[in-house]
Amino acid sequence: MDFYTIAERNKRRTVFLILIFTAILAFLGYMLDFYYFGNRYPYMTIFAIFIGGFQALIGYIAGDKMVLHSVRARPADPTNFKEKQLINIVEELSLAAGLPKPKVYVMDDPSPNAFATGRDPEHASVCATTGLLDMMNREELQGVMGHELTHIRERDILIMTMVAALAGAIGILAAISRNLMYFGGGKRRKSRESEEGGSAGLVIFIIYIVLAILAPLIARLLALAVSRAREYTADAGSAELTRNPLALASALRKIAGAPPLQIKNHGVAHLFIADPYKKKINEKDSLWANLWATHPPIQKRITLLEQMAHKYM
């Protein structure tokens, strides 16, 4: 299976996962309204979507600035040779991709890595560590920046913002449901179970309880799945932009062998091209790892890039 097949499959998977998010949110909201508030209208669902959407809106408008500030990124210095080279590469690839040139930032950290942020191509930024600039040759740096520009072109930050909003709304509804289970609503709940029809109503309510408890965990797993899927798509996009998949493969190999990032901010780890903190779970290709990893296995990405290299030779 090549990257283009994986990219198309992952686009479909992303849509499917977002639909699952929406279905969980709708089910939790409806059951909460029905069992505890005595109506069949989704008032609590609307409330949760409003709160989750508000949180996501803040991230959508100012998330890039918050991310860049949190990792102490600074604007790239055009008087520095390596940083000027980064600026030039981003300009060249932006033209090739038909994108506005994003702002270019640098993190003072010896570990090689990079990420993109911003709500759309007109408000995007790319950031590379000083370790990446020191360790990569020009072609490898092009491969990495091609990956990040693909994230911008595919509007992956917007997708992850939407996922974060749905996950936040699910978390709010789940928390309200758990609190009501502990602190009240028993009599009303029992009457609603009777209305639902005896054992069938009880089964539905048990499903609701289990989902209310597990929903935040399920939402996190779904968000990680969306994030992993987008990495394969960005690798494919880099190969398409640079016509040199071996350059990105070589860059990923160097990143894999480097020490972890010194600047600690685990909340933005999923944005980087590779796991910045070198968690072992991200290097395994098992069912358990595929549930919890923030990134797909780097060796698998390298292998796929090497397999598609003959198309550009």
C-alpha positions as CSV (number, residue, x, y, z in Angstrom):
1,M,0.0,0.0,0.0
2,D,1.5,3.4,-1.0
3,F,1.1,6.8,0.6
4,Y,-1.6,8.0,-1.9
5,T,-3.7,5.0,-1.0
6,I,-3.1,5.6,2.7
7,A,-3.8,9.3,2.3
8,E,-7.2,8.7,0.6
9,R,-8.1,6.1,3.2
10,N,-7.2,8.4,6.0
11,K,-9.3,11.2,4.6
12,R,-12.3,8.8,4.7
13,R,-11.3,7.6,8.2
14,T,-11.2,11.2,9.4
15,V,-14.7,11.9,8.2
16,F,-15.9,8.6,9.8
17,L,-14.2,9.4,13.2
18,I,-15.8,12.8,13.3
19,L,-19.2,11.2,12.6
20,I,-18.6,8.9,15.6
21,F,-17.7,11.9,17.7
22,T,-21.0,13.6,16.7
23,A,-23.0,10.4,17.3
24,I,-21.6,10.0,20.8
25,L,-22.3,13.6,21.6
26,A,-25.9,13.4,20.3
27,F,-26.6,10.2,22.2
28,L,-25.1,11.5,25.5
29,G,-27.0,14.8,25.1
30,Y,-30.3,13.2,24.3
31,M,-30.2,10.7,27.1
32,L,-29.1,13.3,29.6
33,D,-32.0,15.5,28.6
34,F,-34.5,12.6,28.5
35,Y,-33.6,10.8,31.8
36,Y,-32.7,13.8,34.0
37,F,-34.5,16.8,32.7
38,G,-37.8,15.3,31.5
39,N,-37.8,16.4,27.9
40,R,-36.9,15.1,24.5
41,Y,-35.2,18.2,23.3
42,P,-31.4,18.5,23.3
43,Y,-31.0,21.5,25.6
44,M,-27.9,20.0,27.3
45,T,-26.4,19.0,24.0
46,I,-26.8,22.5,22.7
47,F,-25.3,23.9,25.9
48,A,-22.3,21.5,25.7
49,I,-21.7,22.3,22.0
50,F,-21.8,26.0,22.9
51,I,-19.2,25.6,25.7
52,G,-17.0,23.3,23.6
53,G,-17.4,25.5,20.6
54,F,-16.4,28.6,22.6
55,Q,-13.3,26.9,23.8
56,A,-12.4,25.8,20.3
57,L,-13.1,29.3,19.0
58,I,-10.5,30.7,21.3
59,G,-8.1,28.1,20.1
60,Y,-9.1,28.8,16.5
61,I,-8.5,32.5,16.8
62,A,-5.5,32.7,19.0
63,G,-4.3,29.0,19.2
64,D,-1.2,29.6,17.0
65,K,0.0,32.4,19.1
66,M,-0.5,30.4,22.3
67,V,1.3,27.4,20.8
68,L,4.3,29.5,19.6
69,H,4.5,31.3,23.0
70,S,4.3,28.0,24.9
71,V,7.4,26.6,23.2
72,R,9.3,30.0,23.3
73,A,9.5,30.2,19.5
74,R,10.9,33.4,17.9
75,P,10.7,34.8,14.4
76,A,13.4,33.4,12.1
77,D,16.4,35.7,11.8
78,P,17.2,36.5,8.1
79,T,20.7,37.6,9.0
80,N,21.5,34.1,10.2
81,F,22.6,31.8,7.3
82,K,20.7,28.7,8.4
83,E,17.6,30.5,9.4
84,K,17.7,32.5,6.1
85,Q,17.9,29.1,4.3
86,L,14.8,28.0,6.2
87,I,12.9,31.1,5.1
88,N,13.9,30.6,1.5
89,I,12.8,26.9,1.5
90,V,9.5,27.9,2.9
91,E,9.0,30.6,0.3
92,E,9.9,28.1,-2.6
93,L,7.6,25.3,-1.3
94,S,4.8,27.8,-0.7
95,L,4.9,28.9,-4.3
96,A,5.0,25.2,-5.4
97,A,2.0,24.4,-3.2
98,G,0.1,27.5,-4.3
99,L,-0.1,28.8,-0.7
100,P,0.5,32.2,0.9
101,K,3.9,32.2,2.6
102,P,3.5,31.3,6.3
103,K,5.4,33.1,9.0
104,V,8.6,31.3,9.9
105,Y,9.7,30.7,13.5
106,V,12.6,29.0,15.2
107,M,12.8,27.2,18.6
108,D,16.1,27.3,20.4
109,D,16.3,23.6,21.1
110,P,19.0,21.1,20.0
111,S,16.5,18.3,19.2
112,P,15.6,18.2,15.5
113,N,11.8,18.7,15.0
114,A,9.2,21.0,13.4
115,F,5.5,21.8,13.4
116,A,2.9,24.0,11.7
117,T,0.1,25.9,13.3
118,G,-2.6,28.4,12.3
119,R,-6.3,28.2,11.5
120,D,-6.0,28.5,7.7
121,P,-3.3,29.1,5.0
122,E,-3.7,32.9,5.4
123,H,-2.9,32.7,9.2
124,A,-0.3,30.0,9.3
125,S,3.1,29.6,10.8
126,V,5.8,27.0,10.6
127,C,8.4,26.4,13.3
128,A,11.7,24.5,13.2
129,T,14.1,23.8,16.0
130,T,17.7,25.0,15.9
131,G,18.6,21.3,16.1
132,L,16.7,20.6,12.9
133,L,18.6,23.5,11.1
134,D,22.0,22.2,12.4
135,M,21.4,18.5,11.5
136,M,19.6,18.6,8.2
137,N,21.0,19.3,4.7
138,R,18.9,21.5,2.3
139,E,17.0,18.6,0.8
140,E,16.1,17.1,4.1
141,L,14.9,20.4,5.4
142,Q,12.8,20.7,2.2
143,G,11.2,17.3,3.0
144,V,10.3,18.4,6.6
145,M,8.9,21.8,5.5
146,G,7.0,20.0,2.7
147,H,5.3,17.9,5.4
148,E,4.4,21.0,7.4
149,L,3.1,22.9,4.4
150,T,0.8,20.0,3.6
151,H,-0.7,20.2,7.0
152,I,-1.5,23.8,6.2
153,R,-2.8,23.1,2.8
154,E,-5.0,20.3,4.1
155,R,-6.3,22.6,6.9
156,D,-5.3,19.9,9.5
157,I,-5.2,22.5,12.3
158,L,-8.8,23.4,11.6
159,I,-9.8,19.7,11.6
160,M,-8.0,19.2,14.9
161,T,-9.8,22.3,16.3
162,M,-13.1,20.8,15.3
163,V,-12.2,17.5,16.9
164,A,-11.1,19.3,20.1
165,A,-14.5,21.1,20.2
166,L,-16.4,17.8,19.9
167,A,-14.1,16.1,22.5
168,G,-14.6,19.1,24.8
169,A,-18.4,19.0,24.5
170,I,-18.4,15.2,25.1
171,G,-16.3,15.7,28.2
172,I,-18.8,18.3,29.5
173,L,-21.8,16.1,29.0
174,A,-20.1,13.1,30.5
175,A,-19.1,15.1,33.6
176,I,-22.7,16.4,34.0
177,S,-24.1,12.9,33.6
178,R,-21.7,11.4,36.2
179,N,-22.5,14.2,38.7
180,L,-26.2,13.7,38.3
181,M,-25.8,9.9,38.8
182,Y,-24.0,10.6,42.1
183,F,-26.1,13.5,43.4
184,G,-29.6,13.2,42.2
185,G,-32.1,12.5,39.5
186,G,-32.9,8.9,40.7
187,K,-36.7,9.2,40.9
188,R,-37.0,11.0,37.6
189,R,-34.6,8.4,36.0
190,K,-36.7,5.5,37.2
191,S,-39.9,7.1,35.8
192,R,-38.1,7.5,32.5
193,E,-37.0,3.9,32.5
194,S,-40.6,2.9,32.9
195,E,-41.6,5.1,30.0
196,E,-39.0,3.5,27.8
197,G,-40.5,0.1,28.4
198,G,-39.1,-2.1,31.3
199,S,-36.0,-4.2,30.4
200,A,-35.4,-2.4,27.1
201,G,-35.3,0.9,28.8
202,L,-32.9,-0.5,31.5
203,V,-30.5,-1.8,28.8
204,I,-30.5,1.6,27.1
205,F,-29.8,3.3,30.4
206,I,-27.0,0.9,31.2
207,I,-25.4,1.7,27.9
208,Y,-25.8,5.4,28.7
209,I,-24.1,5.0,32.1
210,V,-21.2,3.1,30.6
211,L,-20.8,5.7,27.8
212,A,-21.0,8.6,30.3
213,I,-18.1,7.0,32.2
214,L,-16.0,6.0,29.2
215,A,-16.8,8.9,26.9
216,P,-13.8,11.2,27.7
217,L,-11.5,8.2,27.1
218,I,-13.2,7.3,23.9
219,A,-13.0,10.9,22.7
220,R,-9.3,11.1,23.4
221,L,-8.7,7.8,21.5
222,L,-10.7,9.2,18.5
223,A,-8.7,12.4,18.6
224,L,-5.4,10.5,18.6
225,A,-6.6,8.4,15.6
226,V,-7.4,11.6,13.6
227,S,-4.0,13.0,14.5
228,R,-2.1,9.9,13.4
229,A,-4.1,9.6,10.1
230,R,-3.1,13.2,9.1
231,E,0.6,12.4,9.5
232,Y,0.6,9.9,6.7
233,T,-1.3,12.4,4.5
234,A,1.3,15.0,5.2
235,D,4.2,12.7,4.4
236,A,2.5,11.9,1.0
237,G,2.1,15.7,0.4
238,S,5.8,16.3,1.1
239,A,6.8,13.7,-1.4
240,E,4.5,15.3,-4.0
241,L,5.8,18.8,-3.3
242,T,9.5,18.0,-3.3
243,R,9.5,15.1,-5.7
244,N,12.0,13.6,-3.3
245,P,10.5,11.2,-0.8
246,L,14.0,9.9,0.2
247,A,14.8,13.4,1.6
248,L,12.0,13.2,4.1
249,A,12.9,9.6,4.9
250,S,16.4,10.6,5.7
251,A,15.2,13.5,7.8
252,L,12.9,11.2,9.8
253,R,15.7,8.8,10.3
254,K,17.9,11.5,11.8
255,I,15.0,12.8,14.0
256,A,14.4,9.2,15.3
257,G,18.0,8.9,16.4
258,A,18.2,12.3,18.1
259,P,17.5,13.1,21.8
260,P,14.1,14.3,23.0
261,L,13.0,17.9,23.0
262,Q,14.3,19.9,26.0
263,I,11.4,22.4,26.0
264,K,8.6,20.6,27.7
265,N,5.0,21.1,26.6
266,H,3.2,17.8,26.2
267,G,0.0,19.5,25.2
268,V,1.4,20.4,21.8
269,A,3.4,17.2,21.1
270,H,0.9,16.0,18.5
271,L,1.7,19.0,16.3
272,F,5.3,18.0,15.7
273,I,6.4,16.0,12.7
274,A,7.6,13.3,15.1
275,D,7.0,12.6,18.7
276,P,9.3,15.2,20.4
277,Y,9.5,13.3,23.7
278,K,10.4,9.9,22.2
279,K,7.7,7.8,23.9
280,K,8.3,4.2,23.2
281,I,4.6,3.6,22.4
282,N,5.0,5.8,19.3
283,E,7.5,3.4,17.8
284,K,5.4,0.2,18.2
285,D,3.0,-1.0,15.6
286,S,0.5,-2.9,17.7
287,L,-3.2,-2.6,18.4
288,W,-2.5,-1.1,21.8
289,A,0.1,1.3,20.4
290,N,-2.2,2.3,17.6
291,L,-4.8,3.3,20.2
292,W,-2.5,5.5,22.4
293,A,0.2,6.8,20.1
294,T,0.3,10.5,19.0
295,H,2.2,9.6,15.9
296,P,2.4,6.6,13.6
297,P,5.6,4.5,13.9
298,I,8.5,6.5,12.3
299,Q,10.1,3.4,10.8
300,K,6.8,2.6,9.0
301,R,6.7,6.1,7.6
302,I,10.4,5.8,6.4
303,T,9.6,2.4,4.7
304,L,6.6,3.9,2.8
305,L,8.7,6.9,1.7
306,E,11.4,4.6,0.4
307,Q,8.9,2.4,-1.4
308,M,7.5,5.3,-3.3
309,A,10.9,6.8,-4.2
310,H,11.1,5.0,-7.6
311,K,8.1,7.0,-8.8
312,Y,10.3,10.1,-8.8
313,M,13.5,8.6,-10.2
